[in-house]
Amino acid sequence: MMFFDENLHLDNRKKKAVSHLCNTAWRAQTDIVD
């Protein structure tokens, strides 16, 4: 069970990192457009 929890935690961290990267890229694009 601990192993599963750890995997889930890692997955959440990956998702947060990916969404953060997407937000940063989106902001950079809108900055260029402006």
Helices and strands as residue ranges (DSSP letters): H 2-33
